[in-house]
Amino acid sequence: MRLIKGKKIQLGLVGGGPKSWIGHVHRISSRFDNQYEIVAGVFSRNSQLSKRFGQSLGILKERCYSNFREMAEREAERKDGINVVAIMTPPSSHQIIAEKFIDKNIHVISDKPFAGNLAQAKKLFKKIKSNKKIKYALTHNYSAYPMVREAKVLVEKGKIGKVEYINVEYVQDWSDGENISQKNAKKKFKWKIDKNIVGASAVLNEIGSHAYHMATYISGLKGETIFADIKQVSNKVKMDNNAQVMINFNNGAKGMFWTSVMARGGVYGLRIRIFGTKGSLEWVQNDPNYLKLNPSNGSVKFIERGFFNAELSKKFSRLKFGHPEGYLDAFANIYREFAACLKNNVKKRYFYPNEDEGLETAKFIEACKVSNRKKRWVKIK
Ligand SMILES: NC(=O)c1ccc[n+]([C@@H]2O[C@H](COP(=O)([O-])OP(=O)(O)OC[C@H]3O[C@@H](n4cnc5c(N)ncnc54)[C@H](O)[C@@H]3O)[C@@H](O)[C@H]2O)c1
């Protein structure tokens, strides 16, 4: 769908109803930089609830649809129809929804994971590549923090030498301080306990995908072989809730990766450390405006977002250094760059994650499942 000159990018939403917090994040972030206008949507499978919610956001009644199929058909028929759809439904529906809009030449911004499982991911990847009229962005939002992108270019410039080791951990506590049993699990975890909805693996699709993406995004490497142990910490509930993975990367580097949704005690943290022949880099999501550069022959440097020696980070910042930016700002970077890409349509470098990274991550998750089952090293393919 063509952009209309002088008009903001017309955005439609699928998912992100009243109780979804990521829905709120998308709605705010998409409007951070005045590039998008939310004009259509379907927010729930319950069409009454969806329409009521859509109208409460100020969307015209006739553009609050009953389901995503109707939305794609009707929006494609309109002269002022949406240019972009943003998808924020549970994982196993991402493929089918994205494909419907791609068929109507509508660009897609989708929340992660790319798809529910590898079979879906391969189909979606093919569909995206087969339509030259559309562009696709995946909201692996942690990679959009200015200092994460700064880290990526520091690695590219050889500041830490050849990457030799990567350590990532992304842990959460989904228990809310309760003891989880078969009885309360469904209420607590909702669709995350249902394989048909969450897809290949709850912990890996929900947060492991981010962790693996961060490792490959900053280092520029790909995983080649892995050994995974996906342990049910509590075997009362059938849900992948913890994964530890050893990785061999394609330049010979090694990696260790831990992700858990039952790291009890309110722990919440994404941390990545990358070690090279000349030093190391460390970034922690809870302190996102700083990147730690630790040269092997000197003292530790804390590089601050937006400061003179963090040139690239300025491009992805809105506030001056010293004033903290956070999650929403980073999320908005994906929307802002995607808008620039659609408007300029020039072959310059964009940093937002796309379908290539989505497929890579789906392959990694599938390999983890196979390795865990066979209890041996497997190739990521
Ligand atoms: N990028 C991030 O940091 C991040 C954070 C949280 C969640 N997510 C991702 O966002 C997605 C949604 O997660 P959530 O936690 O918000 O889930 P949720 O269950 O809280 O919200 C999902 C919303 O989608 C709606 N929905 C479901 N199927 C639909 C359909 N077919 N059509 C229209 N609406 C539909 C539901 O009514 C609900 O409002 C998941 O893929 C999840 O991994 C990403």
Ligand as a Chemical Component Dictionary entry (heavy atoms), coordinates in Angstrom:
data_LIG
# 
_chem_comp.id                   LIG 
_chem_comp.type                 NON-POLYMER 
_chem_comp.pdbx_formal_charge   0 
_chem_comp.three_letter_code    LIG 
# 
loop_
_chem_comp_atom.comp_id 
_chem_comp_atom.atom_id 
_chem_comp_atom.alt_atom_id 
_chem_comp_atom.type_symbol 
_chem_comp_atom.charge 
_chem_comp_atom.model_Cartn_x 
_chem_comp_atom.model_Cartn_y 
_chem_comp_atom.model_Cartn_z 
_chem_comp_atom.pdbx_ordinal 
LIG N1  N1  N 0  9.116  -7.366  22.571 1  
LIG C1  C1  C 0  8.887  -7.578  23.844 2  
LIG O1  O1  O 0  9.666  -7.213  24.706 3  
LIG C2  C2  C 0  7.627  -8.315  24.246 4  
LIG C3  C3  C 0  7.146  -8.220  25.550 5  
LIG C4  C4  C 0  5.955  -8.901  25.864 6  
LIG C5  C5  C 0  5.305  -9.657  24.903 7  
LIG N2  N2  N 1  5.832  -9.736  23.640 8  
LIG C6  C6  C 0  5.195  -10.546 22.600 9  
LIG O2  O2  O 0  3.942  -9.972  22.278 10 
LIG C7  C7  C 0  3.028  -11.007 21.918 11 
LIG C8  C8  C 0  1.792  -10.895 22.797 12 
LIG O3  O3  O 0  2.165  -11.107 24.130 13 
LIG P1  P1  P 0  1.337  -10.505 25.367 14 
LIG O4  O4  O 0  2.107  -10.843 26.566 15 
LIG O5  O5  O -1 0.943  -9.116  25.109 16 
LIG O6  O6  O 0  0.046  -11.437 25.313 17 
LIG P2  P2  P 0  -1.407 -11.101 25.888 18 
LIG O7  O7  O 0  -2.150 -12.363 25.955 19 
LIG O8  O8  O 0  -1.277 -10.259 27.113 20 
LIG O9  O9  O 0  -2.011 -10.181 24.747 21 
LIG C9  C9  C 0  -2.308 -10.673 23.481 22 
LIG C10 C10 C 0  -3.438 -9.840  22.933 23 
LIG O10 O10 O 0  -3.706 -10.247 21.602 24 
LIG C11 C11 C 0  -5.106 -10.438 21.470 25 
LIG N3  N3  N 0  -5.312 -11.457 20.434 26 
LIG C12 C12 C 0  -5.006 -12.772 20.469 27 
LIG N4  N4  N 0  -5.290 -13.362 19.309 28 
LIG C13 C13 C 0  -5.795 -12.406 18.497 29 
LIG C14 C14 C 0  -6.261 -12.387 17.166 30 
LIG N5  N5  N 0  -6.285 -13.481 16.423 31 
LIG N6  N6  N 0  -6.696 -11.212 16.667 32 
LIG C15 C15 C 0  -6.688 -10.108 17.406 33 
LIG N7  N7  N 0  -6.249 -10.050 18.666 34 
LIG C16 C16 C 0  -5.801 -11.182 19.212 35 
LIG C17 C17 C 0  -5.605 -10.851 22.831 36 
LIG O11 O11 O 0  -6.955 -10.539 23.013 37 
LIG C18 C18 C 0  -4.722 -9.986  23.730 38 
LIG O12 O12 O 0  -5.277 -8.720  23.907 39 
LIG C19 C19 C 0  3.780  -12.329 22.075 40 
LIG O13 O13 O 0  4.300  -12.740 20.855 41 
LIG C20 C20 C 0  4.907  -11.973 23.020 42 
LIG O14 O14 O 0  6.049  -12.791 22.855 43 
LIG C21 C21 C 0  6.961  -9.065  23.307 44 
# 
loop_
_chem_comp_bond.comp_id 
_chem_comp_bond.atom_id_1 
_chem_comp_bond.atom_id_2 
_chem_comp_bond.value_order 
_chem_comp_bond.pdbx_ordinal 
LIG N1  C1  SING 1  
LIG C1  O1  DOUB 2  
LIG C1  C2  SING 3  
LIG C2  C3  SING 4  
LIG C2  C21 DOUB 5  
LIG C3  C4  DOUB 6  
LIG C4  C5  SING 7  
LIG C5  N2  DOUB 8  
LIG N2  C6  SING 9  
LIG N2  C21 SING 10 
LIG C6  O2  SING 11 
LIG C6  C20 SING 12 
LIG O2  C7  SING 13 
LIG C7  C8  SING 14 
LIG C7  C19 SING 15 
LIG C8  O3  SING 16 
LIG O3  P1  SING 17 
LIG P1  O4  DOUB 18 
LIG P1  O5  SING 19 
LIG P1  O6  SING 20 
LIG O6  P2  SING 21 
LIG P2  O7  DOUB 22 
LIG P2  O8  SING 23 
LIG P2  O9  SING 24 
LIG O9  C9  SING 25 
LIG C9  C10 SING 26 
LIG C10 O10 SING 27 
LIG C10 C18 SING 28 
LIG O10 C11 SING 29 
LIG C11 N3  SING 30 
LIG C11 C17 SING 31 
LIG N3  C12 SING 32 
LIG N3  C16 SING 33 
LIG C12 N4  DOUB 34 
LIG N4  C13 SING 35 
LIG C13 C14 SING 36 
LIG C13 C16 DOUB 37 
LIG C14 N5  SING 38 
LIG C14 N6  DOUB 39 
LIG N6  C15 SING 40 
LIG C15 N7  DOUB 41 
LIG N7  C16 SING 42 
LIG C17 O11 SING 43 
LIG C17 C18 SING 44 
LIG C18 O12 SING 45 
LIG C19 O13 SING 46 
LIG C19 C20 SING 47 
LIG C20 O14 SING 48 
# 
